[in-house]
Amino acid sequence: MTEHNCQQVYAMLSEYLDRELPPDTCDELERHIQDCAPCVEFVESLKKSVALGRNYRPQVEAPKIPAAVRESLRQAYERMLEERKRQ
């Protein structure tokens, strides 16, 4: 296949991996990918990137809110609820 076909494959790979393409289009892409080393490499790279993205968990710890601030927020929230009841 030509480089142009590879560009078409690249453009559809996300939809292909998400199984959003019609079966006949998937079959055509799979046939091309099997015989095209650059496409095989690209697909494997994309699969790894997707897996890394799904497994990413930021290591940021939530800031500690002082008890006095939490209590003040709770009281303000209760006042707001009381005001809504009166309306």
Legacy VTK file of the C-alpha trace (Angstrom):
# vtk DataFile Version 3.0
C-alpha trace
ASCII
DATASET POLYDATA
POINTS 87 float
0.000 0.000 0.000
1.073 3.567 -0.496
2.089 6.173 2.046
-1.275 7.815 1.381
-3.008 4.665 2.634
-0.886 4.776 5.792
-2.024 8.346 6.411
-5.644 7.206 6.096
-4.945 4.392 8.561
-3.318 6.804 11.020
-6.343 9.094 10.781
-8.723 6.254 11.697
-6.688 4.420 14.339
-8.305 5.945 17.414
-11.760 5.047 16.112
-10.466 1.598 15.177
-9.027 0.943 18.652
-12.253 2.205 20.243
-14.240 -0.157 17.970
-16.219 2.714 16.478
-15.712 1.783 12.818
-17.905 -0.467 10.670
-16.699 -4.091 10.463
-15.725 -3.870 6.777
-13.546 -0.820 7.475
-11.919 -2.637 10.397
-11.175 -5.618 8.171
-9.572 -3.356 5.568
-7.432 -1.605 8.198
-6.357 -4.919 9.724
-5.271 -6.254 6.329
-3.213 -3.130 5.711
-1.692 -3.086 9.189
-0.611 -6.745 8.959
1.467 -6.042 5.862
2.858 -2.639 6.851
5.698 -2.454 9.374
5.358 1.338 10.000
1.642 0.915 10.718
2.292 -2.036 13.061
4.812 0.096 14.954
2.418 3.041 15.083
-0.503 0.897 16.317
1.613 -0.650 19.066
2.817 2.785 20.134
-0.742 4.117 20.208
-1.943 1.118 22.241
0.826 1.715 24.801
-0.024 5.414 24.991
-3.707 4.667 25.568
-2.858 2.111 28.289
-0.541 4.573 30.025
-3.224 7.248 29.913
-5.824 4.919 31.401
-3.486 3.900 34.209
-2.295 7.420 35.037
-3.102 8.479 38.560
-1.713 11.826 39.670
0.229 11.632 42.891
-1.173 14.883 44.246
-2.431 14.811 47.784
-5.457 16.921 48.638
-4.582 19.886 50.836
-5.494 19.609 54.509
-8.260 22.025 55.498
-8.026 23.203 59.104
-10.897 22.139 61.357
-11.923 25.754 62.010
-12.263 26.431 58.289
-14.256 23.226 57.751
-16.612 24.216 60.581
-17.047 27.708 59.178
-17.884 26.264 55.742
-20.351 23.796 57.284
-22.122 26.596 59.144
-22.272 28.765 56.033
-23.730 25.835 54.092
-26.398 25.258 56.751
-27.306 28.979 56.708
-27.644 28.827 52.929
-29.965 25.812 53.199
-32.099 27.602 55.805
-32.360 30.660 53.560
-33.552 28.506 50.675
-36.242 26.944 52.865
-37.587 30.413 53.748
-37.885 31.479 50.101
LINES 1 88
87 0 1 2 3 4 5 6 7 8 9 10 11 12 13 14 15 16 17 18 19 20 21 22 23 24 25 26 27 28 29 30 31 32 33 34 35 36 37 38 39 40 41 42 43 44 45 46 47 48 49 50 51 52 53 54 55 56 57 58 59 60 61 62 63 64 65 66 67 68 69 70 71 72 73 74 75 76 77 78 79 80 81 82 83 84 85 86
